[in-house]
Amino acid sequence: MDEAELLQRELRAARDELVRKQAQQSDCETDSESRLPLMPDRDEEFLRLALMSVDDLETHIERLEHDLEDFEQDWTDPDE
């Protein structure tokens, strides 16, 4: 597995976790019962994301997006 694929997987996992946490926050505000889970189970490789706050996840996602952009730019333009 190459570096870009690892970054993409972690970015996807971080976004999933952010959606999960935001849904939990809205569930606390609107208490409703008997809902089917909308998100898939957590990827065990990225369980550490579950320990992050919403703000930390948003920051982490921004960093991953920048890392992925930098990696892809370096990959396409290695001479610059």
OpenMM code with the backbone's topology and positions (N, CA, C; nanometers):
from openmm import Vec3, app, unit

residues = "MET ASP GLU ALA GLU LEU LEU GLN ARG GLU LEU ARG ALA ALA ARG ASP GLU LEU VAL ARG LYS GLN ALA GLN GLN SER ASP CYS GLU THR ASP SER GLU SER ARG LEU PRO LEU MET PRO ASP ARG ASP GLU GLU PHE LEU ARG LEU ALA LEU MET SER VAL ASP ASP LEU GLU THR HIS ILE GLU ARG LEU GLU HIS ASP LEU GLU ASP PHE GLU GLN ASP TRP THR ASP PRO ASP GLU".split()
positions = [
    Vec3(0.0853, -0.1170, 0.0000),
    Vec3(0.0000, 0.0000, 0.0000),
    Vec3(0.0905, 0.1241, 0.0000),
    Vec3(0.0621, 0.2177, -0.0887),
    Vec3(0.1471, 0.3354, -0.0972),
    Vec3(0.1008, 0.4451, -0.0014),
    Vec3(0.1835, 0.5479, 0.0096),
    Vec3(0.1594, 0.6559, 0.1056),
    Vec3(0.0287, 0.7305, 0.0778),
    Vec3(-0.0008, 0.7570, -0.0487),
    Vec3(-0.1245, 0.8283, -0.0836),
    Vec3(-0.2471, 0.7486, -0.0424),
    Vec3(-0.2426, 0.6199, -0.0620),
    Vec3(-0.3563, 0.5349, -0.0233),
    Vec3(-0.3751, 0.5331, 0.1281),
    Vec3(-0.2655, 0.5298, 0.2026),
    Vec3(-0.2746, 0.5352, 0.3487),
    Vec3(-0.3355, 0.6672, 0.3950),
    Vec3(-0.2924, 0.7780, 0.3340),
    Vec3(-0.3485, 0.9083, 0.3689),
    Vec3(-0.4980, 0.9139, 0.3368),
    Vec3(-0.5359, 0.8600, 0.2225),
    Vec3(-0.6771, 0.8598, 0.1833),
    Vec3(-0.7609, 0.7758, 0.2794),
    Vec3(-0.7082, 0.6614, 0.3209),
    Vec3(-0.7822, 0.5752, 0.4155),
    Vec3(-0.7992, 0.6436, 0.5497),
    Vec3(-0.6918, 0.7081, 0.5982),
    Vec3(-0.7025, 0.7765, 0.7266),
    Vec3(-0.7956, 0.8968, 0.7167),
    Vec3(-0.7908, 0.9677, 0.6050),
    Vec3(-0.8797, 1.0815, 0.5834),
    Vec3(-1.0258, 1.0356, 0.5831),
    Vec3(-1.0544, 0.9266, 0.5158),
    Vec3(-1.1904, 0.8717, 0.5134),
    Vec3(-1.2353, 0.8307, 0.6538),
    Vec3(-1.1456, 0.7653, 0.7279),
    Vec3(-1.1787, 0.7227, 0.8640),
    Vec3(-1.2026, 0.8434, 0.9549),
    Vec3(-1.1222, 0.9479, 0.9379),
    Vec3(-1.1384, 1.0684, 1.0198),
    Vec3(-1.2713, 1.1373, 0.9876),
    Vec3(-1.3052, 1.1426, 0.8607),
    Vec3(-1.4340, 1.2034, 0.8229),
    Vec3(-1.5506, 1.1219, 0.8775),
    Vec3(-1.5393, 0.9891, 0.8693),
    Vec3(-1.6448, 0.9027, 0.9248),
    Vec3(-1.6611, 0.9258, 1.0752),
    Vec3(-1.5486, 0.9361, 1.1444),
    Vec3(-1.5529, 0.9578, 1.2898),
    Vec3(-1.6125, 1.0942, 1.3221),
    Vec3(-1.5794, 1.1953, 1.2431),
    Vec3(-1.6360, 1.3281, 1.2642),
    Vec3(-1.7876, 1.3253, 1.2474),
    Vec3(-1.8359, 1.2579, 1.1442),
    Vec3(-1.9809, 1.2449, 1.1229),
    Vec3(-2.0446, 1.1696, 1.2395),
    Vec3(-1.9775, 1.0648, 1.2859),
    Vec3(-2.0286, 0.9856, 1.3982),
    Vec3(-2.0411, 1.0730, 1.5232),
    Vec3(-1.9388, 1.1525, 1.5518),
    Vec3(-1.9418, 1.2382, 1.6708),
    Vec3(-2.0461, 1.3489, 1.6578),
    Vec3(-2.0573, 1.4072, 1.5399),
    Vec3(-2.1579, 1.5114, 1.5196),
    Vec3(-2.2986, 1.4525, 1.5320),
    Vec3(-2.3186, 1.3303, 1.4862),
    Vec3(-2.4487, 1.2651, 1.4998),
    Vec3(-2.4787, 1.2362, 1.6466),
    Vec3(-2.3769, 1.1982, 1.7227),
    Vec3(-2.3968, 1.1746, 1.8661),
    Vec3(-2.4363, 1.3029, 1.9364),
    Vec3(-2.3737, 1.4134, 1.8981),
    Vec3(-2.4076, 1.5417, 1.9593),
    Vec3(-2.5518, 1.5795, 1.9271),
    Vec3(-2.5943, 1.5594, 1.8046),
    Vec3(-2.7318, 1.5945, 1.7683),
    Vec3(-2.8305, 1.4971, 1.8325),
    Vec3(-2.7888, 1.3715, 1.8545),
    Vec3(-2.8754, 1.2757, 1.9239),
    Vec3(-2.9001, 1.3193, 2.0673),
    Vec3(-2.7989, 1.3788, 2.1291),
    Vec3(-2.8161, 1.4270, 2.2663),
    Vec3(-2.9165, 1.5414, 2.2711),
    Vec3(-2.9163, 1.6232, 2.1666),
    Vec3(-3.0085, 1.7362, 2.1624),
    Vec3(-3.1514, 1.6917, 2.1303),
    Vec3(-3.1653, 1.5956, 2.0408),
    Vec3(-3.2977, 1.5444, 2.0049),
    Vec3(-3.3009, 1.3961, 2.0401),
    Vec3(-3.3558, 1.3649, 2.1520),
    Vec3(-3.3599, 1.2274, 2.1992),
    Vec3(-3.4648, 1.1483, 2.1222),
    Vec3(-3.4187, 1.0565, 2.0405),
    Vec3(-3.5130, 0.9684, 1.9716),
    Vec3(-3.4664, 0.8246, 1.9888),
    Vec3(-3.5596, 0.7351, 1.9836),
    Vec3(-3.5290, 0.5956, 2.0120),
    Vec3(-3.5340, 0.5122, 1.8850),
    Vec3(-3.4824, 0.3912, 1.8971),
    Vec3(-3.4865, 0.2869, 1.7945),
    Vec3(-3.4423, 0.3369, 1.6570),
    Vec3(-3.3149, 0.3691, 1.6472),
    Vec3(-3.2565, 0.4073, 1.5193),
    Vec3(-3.1580, 0.3012, 1.4752),
    Vec3(-3.1551, 0.2758, 1.3480),
    Vec3(-3.0534, 0.1868, 1.2936),
    Vec3(-2.9239, 0.2663, 1.2798),
    Vec3(-2.8108, 0.2030, 1.3031),
    Vec3(-2.6844, 0.2754, 1.2883),
    Vec3(-2.6615, 0.3126, 1.1416),
    Vec3(-2.6208, 0.4366, 1.1191),
    Vec3(-2.5983, 0.4833, 0.9831),
    Vec3(-2.4536, 0.4660, 0.9385),
    Vec3(-2.3628, 0.4607, 1.0333),
    Vec3(-2.2218, 0.4526, 1.0000),
    Vec3(-2.1714, 0.3091, 1.0147),
    Vec3(-2.0764, 0.2714, 0.9312),
    Vec3(-2.0167, 0.1385, 0.9466),
    Vec3(-1.9334, 0.1330, 1.0735),
    Vec3(-1.8948, 0.0135, 1.1120),
    Vec3(-1.8087, -0.0020, 1.2297),
    Vec3(-1.6763, 0.0695, 1.2060),
    Vec3(-1.6118, 0.1055, 1.3149),
    Vec3(-1.4831, 0.1741, 1.3064),
    Vec3(-1.3764, 0.0804, 1.2522),
    Vec3(-1.2861, 0.1381, 1.1751),
    Vec3(-1.1705, 0.0647, 1.1262),
    Vec3(-1.0732, 0.0525, 1.2434),
    Vec3(-1.0388, -0.0691, 1.2818),
    Vec3(-0.9532, -0.0899, 1.3988),
    Vec3(-0.8189, -0.0188, 1.3864),
    Vec3(-0.7724, 0.0005, 1.2645),
    Vec3(-0.6446, 0.0668, 1.2426),
    Vec3(-0.6489, 0.2131, 1.2870),
    Vec3(-0.7680, 0.2726, 1.2875),
    Vec3(-0.7816, 0.4142, 1.3187),
    Vec3(-0.8667, 0.4379, 1.4438),
    Vec3(-0.8650, 0.3469, 1.5387),
    Vec3(-0.9425, 0.3631, 1.6615),
    Vec3(-0.9008, 0.4866, 1.7411),
    Vec3(-0.7767, 0.5300, 1.7246),
    Vec3(-0.7301, 0.6491, 1.7966),
    Vec3(-0.8110, 0.7726, 1.7597),
    Vec3(-0.8724, 0.7716, 1.6415),
    Vec3(-0.9546, 0.8854, 1.6005),
    Vec3(-1.0759, 0.9006, 1.6915),
    Vec3(-1.1234, 0.7901, 1.7479),
    Vec3(-1.2395, 0.7947, 1.8365),
    Vec3(-1.2097, 0.8714, 1.9645),
    Vec3(-1.0830, 0.8844, 1.9995),
    Vec3(-1.0447, 0.9562, 2.1205),
    Vec3(-1.0352, 1.1070, 2.0983),
    Vec3(-1.0419, 1.1499, 1.9733),
    Vec3(-1.0290, 1.2921, 1.9424),
    Vec3(-1.1625, 1.3643, 1.9572),
    Vec3(-1.1540, 1.4909, 1.9921),
    Vec3(-1.2738, 1.5745, 1.9983),
    Vec3(-1.3122, 1.6159, 1.8563),
    Vec3(-1.4290, 1.6768, 1.8425),
    Vec3(-1.4740, 1.7244, 1.7119),
    Vec3(-1.3747, 1.8268, 1.6567),
    Vec3(-1.3307, 1.9203, 1.7410),
    Vec3(-1.2335, 2.0212, 1.6962),
    Vec3(-1.1017, 1.9570, 1.6534),
    Vec3(-1.0546, 1.8598, 1.7315),
    Vec3(-0.9309, 1.7904, 1.6966),
    Vec3(-0.9456, 1.7146, 1.5648),
    Vec3(-1.0604, 1.6522, 1.5445),
    Vec3(-1.0840, 1.5799, 1.4199),
    Vec3(-1.0859, 1.6749, 1.3004),
    Vec3(-1.1509, 1.7894, 1.3159),
    Vec3(-1.1550, 1.8869, 1.2068),
    Vec3(-1.0142, 1.9335, 1.1707),
    Vec3(-0.9321, 1.9592, 1.2721),
    Vec3(-0.7935, 2.0000, 1.2488),
    Vec3(-0.7146, 1.8879, 1.1825),
    Vec3(-0.7336, 1.7661, 1.2300),
    Vec3(-0.6640, 1.6500, 1.1746),
    Vec3(-0.7027, 1.6288, 1.0280),
    Vec3(-0.8301, 1.6453, 0.9964),
    Vec3(-0.8767, 1.6301, 0.8586),
    Vec3(-0.8112, 1.7341, 0.7683),
    Vec3(-0.8045, 1.8588, 0.8154),
    Vec3(-0.7384, 1.9641, 0.7372),
    Vec3(-0.5923, 1.9290, 0.7105),
    Vec3(-0.5242, 1.8794, 0.8126),
    Vec3(-0.3835, 1.8417, 0.7952),
    Vec3(-0.3683, 1.7271, 0.6966),
    Vec3(-0.4552, 1.6274, 0.7078),
    Vec3(-0.4494, 1.5144, 0.6146),
    Vec3(-0.4756, 1.5591, 0.4715),
    Vec3(-0.5720, 1.6498, 0.4536),
    Vec3(-0.6015, 1.7009, 0.3193),
    Vec3(-0.4800, 1.7734, 0.2622),
    Vec3(-0.4140, 1.8559, 0.3455),
    Vec3(-0.2936, 1.9259, 0.2990),
    Vec3(-0.1806, 1.8281, 0.2688),
    Vec3(-0.1627, 1.7278, 0.3540),
    Vec3(-0.0590, 1.6271, 0.3312),
    Vec3(-0.0837, 1.5528, 0.2003),
    Vec3(-0.2091, 1.5183, 0.1761),
    Vec3(-0.2432, 1.4460, 0.0537),
    Vec3(-0.2196, 1.5335, -0.0690),
    Vec3(-0.2595, 1.6612, -0.0607),
    Vec3(-0.2345, 1.7546, -0.1719),
    Vec3(-0.0847, 1.7684, -0.1977),
    Vec3(-0.0070, 1.7860, -0.0901),
    Vec3(0.1381, 1.7994, -0.1047),
    Vec3(0.1980, 1.6735, -0.1661),
    Vec3(0.1536, 1.5583, -0.1191),
    Vec3(0.2054, 1.4319, -0.1695),
    Vec3(0.1733, 1.4164, -0.3175),
    Vec3(0.0483, 1.4460, -0.3551),
    Vec3(0.0091, 1.4312, -0.4946),
    Vec3(0.0811, 1.5320, -0.5836),
    Vec3(0.1046, 1.6544, -0.5340),
    Vec3(0.1768, 1.7536, -0.6123),
    Vec3(0.3227, 1.7119, -0.6298),
    Vec3(0.3847, 1.6642, -0.5247),
    Vec3(0.5231, 1.6165, -0.5335),
    Vec3(0.5325, 1.4961, -0.6255),
    Vec3(0.4301, 1.4152, -0.6242),
    Vec3(0.4276, 1.2950, -0.7069),
    Vec3(0.4202, 1.3319, -0.8557),
    Vec3(0.3403, 1.4346, -0.8883),
    Vec3(0.3246, 1.4730, -1.0281),
    Vec3(0.4350, 1.5677, -1.0748),
    Vec3(0.4899, 1.6497, -0.9842),
    Vec3(0.5936, 1.7474, -1.0187),
    Vec3(0.7168, 1.7297, -0.9289),
    Vec3(0.7894, 1.6206, -0.9413),
    Vec3(0.9016, 1.5981, -0.8491),
    Vec3(1.0191, 1.6930, -0.8692),
    Vec3(1.0265, 1.7606, -0.9846),
    Vec3(1.1414, 1.8470, -1.0127),
    Vec3(1.1265, 1.9864, -0.9540),
    Vec3(1.0060, 2.0247, -0.9122),
    Vec3(0.9849, 2.1593, -0.8601),
    Vec3(1.0265, 2.1728, -0.7168),
] * unit.nanometer
topology = app.Topology()
chain = topology.addChain("A")
for resn in residues:
    res = topology.addResidue(resn, chain)
    for name in ("N", "CA", "C"):
        topology.addAtom(name, app.Element.getBySymbol(name[0]), res)
